[in-house]
């Protein structure tokens, strides 16, 4: 059983979803937390993010409240008021302040949030709090997700030990920077503030900012990290002997959560890791990996298990990066080289078999430098179209 010292979780139905599935969640720490938040770079943002960015600066966080089924985005002044009313009610019921909670919403855009349904169920939400209800919380933040997503590890630091728990949701509108993607990370370890911020930023950069389902960026993407320091360890700073160990564990949790979002991509049947190496610069490697990951032609070929390398190399060239040399490009499906020096290597029969795997690795070697990057993506097929053509109905 997972027990992150001092944290409790809750997930209930308050009637926002027509299905009566869970749609309201709460994480609450008995102690004030060190916090760090990373938000979408989309210039159109939801009401909870407008308020949440201001709350993040106060840095007096005790928890997060999340609703699903309604994004409270593009809802104008009424949306702002709705979020404030929820925070006011939660603060009153917990004897805390409105700045002690991050608000978050996910769901359909452009529909006013019925905050009264949430406030009428606040006692129920608080009464359901339990250290073991992280699964119920994970259920409450789902929209088109097919399964809940969480990762946990218990970490030993000398004579002390602590817990790292990440809970996420996301299946569509997934595209860097961050990909509707929500992640809530909690730990009972104690951290130096700047170290914690750097740790989370690095973990986001190598996980949620390296995934793409459909190339669309949400208005609500949020990563919120909370550390209440109740594990009793010596504060982890940049000189701590355990920093690298903690860093690896945090990055692994974020990476596995990001991968689970790709696995759960709307209509997805496959996960694909695209690795670009031998690039002149990190930025060019990133650009190429992202362009291939977002290519609808490539993603539909992936769905059909078609080793159509022409779509891959065309996406490489479409970036317009001047340093690319066509006659130096090698492309691999798993360990099988299907393109050598920009031309077919004739290994298509074996490549077809490899493309049928549920997890496929594509490596693009530019052979012009030392830099590399990766992206996680999935295929797109009939189910994605069926689901998204009827989302609001």
C-alpha positions in Angstrom: 0.0 0.0 0.0 1.3 3.5 -0.9 1.6 5.9 1.9 3.1 9.3 1.2 3.5 10.8 4.7 1.0 13.6 5.4 -0.9 13.4 2.1 -4.5 12.3 1.7 -6.5 11.9 -1.5 -10.2 11.9 -2.5 -12.2 11.3 -5.7 -15.9 11.5 -6.0 -18.8 12.2 -8.4 -20.4 15.6 -8.1 -22.6 15.4 -11.2 -20.5 17.3 -13.8 -20.3 14.2 -16.0 -23.5 12.8 -17.4 -22.2 9.3 -16.8 -22.0 10.0 -13.0 -18.4 8.8 -13.1 -16.0 10.4 -10.7 -15.3 14.0 -11.7 -14.0 15.8 -8.6 -10.6 15.2 -6.9 -8.6 16.6 -4.0 -5.1 16.2 -2.7 -4.5 17.6 0.8 -1.3 17.8 2.8 -1.5 18.3 6.6 1.6 20.5 6.3 2.4 23.4 4.0 4.3 22.2 0.9 7.2 23.4 -1.1 5.7 23.6 -4.6 6.5 24.1 -8.2 4.2 24.3 -11.2 4.7 24.1 -14.9 1.9 25.3 -17.2 1.0 25.1 -20.8 2.7 27.5 -23.2 -0.5 27.9 -25.1 -1.5 31.6 -25.3 -5.1 30.7 -24.7 -5.4 29.4 -21.1 -8.2 28.2 -18.9 -9.5 30.1 -15.9 -7.8 27.8 -13.3 -4.4 28.5 -14.9 -5.0 32.2 -14.8 -5.6 32.0 -11.1 -3.1 29.1 -10.5 -0.2 31.1 -11.9 -0.8 33.8 -9.2 -1.2 31.2 -6.5 2.1 29.6 -7.5 3.9 32.8 -6.7 2.5 32.7 -3.1 4.1 29.3 -2.5 1.9 28.4 0.5 0.3 25.3 -1.0 -1.5 22.6 1.0 -3.1 20.8 -1.9 -4.9 20.8 -5.3 -8.6 20.5 -6.3 -9.4 19.2 -9.7 -12.6 18.7 -11.7 -13.0 16.7 -14.9 -15.7 16.9 -17.5 -15.4 20.7 -17.9 -12.1 22.6 -18.8 -13.5 25.9 -17.6 -11.6 27.4 -20.6 -12.7 30.3 -22.8 -15.4 31.0 -20.2 -14.6 34.7 -19.6 -15.2 36.4 -16.3 -17.8 33.8 -15.2 -15.1 31.1 -15.4 -12.7 33.1 -13.2 -15.6 33.7 -10.7 -16.4 30.0 -10.7 -12.8 29.0 -9.9 -12.7 31.6 -7.1 -16.0 30.4 -5.6 -14.6 26.8 -5.5 -11.4 27.9 -3.7 -13.4 30.1 -1.3 -15.6 27.2 -0.3 -12.7 24.8 0.1 -10.7 27.3 2.2 -13.7 27.9 4.4 -14.3 24.1 4.9 -10.6 23.4 5.7 -9.9 26.6 7.7 -7.2 27.5 5.2 -6.7 30.3 2.7 -7.7 30.4 -1.0 -4.0 30.7 -1.9 -3.3 27.3 -0.2 -4.8 25.4 -3.1 -4.0 25.0 -6.8 -7.2 24.8 -8.9 -7.3 22.6 -12.0 -9.9 21.6 -14.6 -10.0 19.3 -17.6 -12.7 18.5 -20.1 -14.7 20.2 -22.8 -13.8 23.8 -23.7 -16.2 26.7 -23.9 -18.9 25.5 -21.5 -19.5 27.4 -18.2 -18.4 25.4 -15.1 -21.3 24.7 -12.7 -19.3 25.5 -9.6 -22.4 25.0 -7.4 -22.4 21.3 -8.0 -18.8 21.2 -6.8 -19.5 23.4 -3.7 -22.6 21.4 -2.8 -20.4 18.3 -2.7 -17.4 19.8 -0.8 -18.3 18.1 2.5 -18.5 14.8 0.6 -15.1 15.4 -1.0 -13.4 16.2 2.3 -15.2 13.4 4.1 -13.8 10.9 1.6 -10.1 11.9 2.2 -7.8 9.0 2.8 -4.1 8.3 2.5 -5.1 5.2 0.4 -7.5 6.9 -2.0 -4.9 7.9 -4.7 -6.7 5.5 -7.1 -10.0 7.3 -6.6 -8.3 10.6 -7.2 -6.7 9.2 -10.4 -10.2 8.1 -11.6 -11.7 11.5 -10.8 -9.4 13.4 -13.2 -10.0 11.2 -16.3 -11.7 12.4 -19.4 -11.2 10.1 -22.5 -8.6 8.1 -20.6 -9.1 4.3 -20.8 -7.1 3.6 -17.6 -5.7 5.4 -14.6 -2.1 6.5 -14.5 0.1 6.6 -11.5 3.7 5.7 -10.6 5.2 5.3 -7.2 8.5 4.4 -5.7 9.9 4.3 -2.1 13.4 5.6 -1.9 16.1 4.9 0.7 18.4 7.8 1.6 20.8 6.7 4.3 18.9 6.3 7.5 15.8 8.0 6.1 13.3 6.9 3.4 10.7 8.8 1.4 8.0 8.3 -1.2 7.6 9.7 -4.7 4.1 9.5 -6.2 3.0 10.8 -9.6 -0.6 10.7 -10.9 -1.5 11.8 -14.4 -4.2 12.0 -17.0 -4.2 12.5 -20.7 -5.1 10.8 -24.0 -5.8 13.5 -26.5 -4.7 17.1 -27.3 -1.2 16.0 -26.4 1.7 17.9 -27.9 4.7 19.7 -26.5 5.2 22.0 -24.7 3.6 19.6 -22.3 1.2 17.5 -23.5 -4.8 17.8 -22.1 -2.4 16.5 -19.8 -2.4 16.9 -16.1 0.2 15.6 -13.7 0.3 15.8 -9.9 3.5 14.8 -8.1 3.7 14.5 -4.4 6.6 13.5 -2.1 7.2 13.5 1.6 10.9 14.3 1.1 12.4 17.6 2.1 14.1 19.8 -0.6 15.9 23.0 -1.0 13.5 25.3 -3.1 15.8 25.9 -6.1 16.8 22.3 -6.2 13.2 21.1 -6.2 12.3 23.5 -9.0 15.3 22.4 -11.1 14.5 18.7 -10.5 10.9 19.1 -11.7 11.8 21.2 -14.7 14.3 18.7 -15.9 11.9 15.8 -15.4 9.2 17.6 -17.4 11.7 18.4 -20.2 12.6 14.7 -20.6 9.1 13.4 -20.4 5.9 15.4 -20.9 7.7 17.7 -23.3 8.7 14.8 -25.4 5.3 13.3 -26.2 2.8 13.9 -29.0 -0.5 12.1 -29.7 -2.1 14.4 -32.2 -0.1 17.6 -32.4 -2.7 19.7 -30.6 -1.8 21.7 -27.5 -4.3 22.0 -24.7 -5.3 25.2 -22.8 -5.1 23.4 -19.5 -1.8 21.4 -19.4 -0.4 21.5 -15.9 2.2 19.8 -13.8 2.0 20.5 -10.1 4.7 19.1 -7.7 4.3 19.2 -3.9 6.9 18.3 -1.2 5.9 18.5 2.4 9.2 17.3 4.0 7.5 14.9 6.4 9.9 12.0 5.7 12.4 13.5 8.1 15.4 13.5 5.7 18.1 16.1 5.6 17.0 18.7 3.0 18.2 17.7 -0.5 20.1 20.5 -2.2 22.5 20.7 -5.1 25.4 19.3 -3.0 23.4 16.4 -1.5 25.0 13.0 -1.9 21.5 11.6 -2.8 20.6 14.2 -5.4 21.4 12.1 -8.4 19.6 9.1 -7.0 16.4 11.2 -6.4 16.8 12.8 -9.8 16.8 9.5 -11.5 13.8 8.2 -9.7 11.8 11.4 -10.3 12.7 11.4 -14.0 11.7 7.7 -14.3 8.3 8.4 -12.7 7.7 11.3 -15.1 8.9 9.3 -18.1 6.7 6.3 -17.3 3.6 8.6 -16.8 4.4 10.2 -20.2 4.7 6.8 -21.8 1.4 5.7 -20.3 -0.3 8.8 -21.8 1.0 7.8 -25.2 -0.2 4.2 -24.7 -3.6 5.6 -23.8 -3.7 8.0 -26.8 -7.2 8.3 -28.2 -7.6 5.3 -30.6 -4.0 4.3 -30.2 -2.8 0.7 -30.8 1.0 1.3 -30.8 3.7 3.3 -29.0 6.6 4.6 -31.0 9.9 6.0 -29.7 11.6 8.2 -32.3 15.3 8.7 -31.7 17.3 11.3 -33.7 21.1 11.2 -33.3 24.1 12.5 -35.1 22.6 16.0 -35.4 24.6 19.3 -35.5 22.7 20.7 -32.5 20.2 19.7 -29.8 17.6 22.1 -31.2 17.8 20.5 -34.7 17.6 17.0 -33.3 14.5 18.1 -31.3 12.9 19.7 -34.3 13.3 16.6 -36.5 12.1 14.2 -33.8 9.0 16.3 -33.3 8.3 16.7 -37.0 8.3 13.0 -37.6 6.2 12.4 -34.4 3.5 14.8 -35.6 3.4 13.5 -39.2 0.0 12.2 -39.9 1.4 10.2 -42.9 3.9 8.5 -40.6 1.4 7.9 -37.8 -1.1 6.3 -40.2 1.7 4.1 -41.6 2.5 3.1 -38.1 -1.2 2.1 -37.6 -1.0 -0.1 -40.7 2.4 -1.6 -39.8 3.7 -0.1 -43.1 7.6 0.5 -43.0 7.1 3.4 -45.4 10.5 5.1 -44.7 9.8 7.7 -47.4 7.4 9.4 -45.0 10.0 9.5 -42.3 12.8 10.9 -44.5 10.4 13.4 -46.0 9.5 14.7 -42.5 13.2 15.0 -41.7 13.8 17.2 -44.8 10.6 19.2 -44.2 12.1 20.8 -41.1 14.2 23.0 -43.5 17.3 22.5 -41.4 20.2 23.5 -43.6 22.8 21.1 -42.0 20.9 18.0 -43.1 22.7 16.0 -45.8 20.4 13.6 -47.5 23.2 11.2 -48.6 24.3 10.7 -45.0 20.9 9.7 -43.4 20.5 6.2 -42.0 17.1 5.0 -40.7 16.5 2.0 -38.5 13.4 0.1 -37.4 14.5 -1.4 -34.2 18.1 -2.6 -35.1 17.3 -3.2 -38.8 18.7 -0.6 -41.1 16.1 0.2 -43.8 17.8 3.3 -45.2 21.5 3.6 -45.8 23.0 6.9 -47.0 19.5 8.2 -47.9 18.5 5.2 -50.0 16.7 1.9 -49.4 18.8 -0.9 -47.9 16.2 -3.5 -49.0 15.4 -4.9 -45.6 11.7 -4.2 -46.0 10.4 -7.8 -45.3 11.9 -8.0 -41.8 10.9 -4.4 -41.2 7.3 -5.2 -41.8 7.3 -7.8 -39.1 8.9 -5.4 -36.6 6.3 -2.7 -37.4 3.6 -5.0 -36.1 5.0 -4.8 -32.6 3.0 -2.9 -30.0 6.1 -0.8 -29.2 8.3 0.2 -32.0 11.6 2.1 -32.0 12.6 4.3 -35.0 16.2 5.6 -35.1 17.2 8.4 -37.5 21.0 8.9 -37.7 21.9 12.1 -39.5 25.7 11.3 -39.3 26.7 15.0 -39.2 27.2 15.7 -35.5 27.0 14.5 -31.9 23.6 15.7 -30.6 20.5 13.6 -30.1 16.8 13.9 -29.0 13.8 11.6 -28.7 10.0 11.8 -28.9 7.3 9.4 -27.9 4.3 9.1 -30.1 1.6 6.7 -31.2 -0.4 5.7 -34.3 -3.6 7.3 -35.5 -6.4 5.2 -36.9 -10.2 4.9 -37.3 -10.9 5.0 -33.6 -9.2 8.4 -33.1 -11.5 9.9 -35.8 -14.6 8.3 -34.4 -13.9 9.5 -30.9 -13.0 13.1 -31.8 -15.7 13.7 -34.4 -18.3 13.2 -31.6 -16.5 14.7 -28.5 -19.1 17.4 -27.6 -22.1 15.1 -28.3 
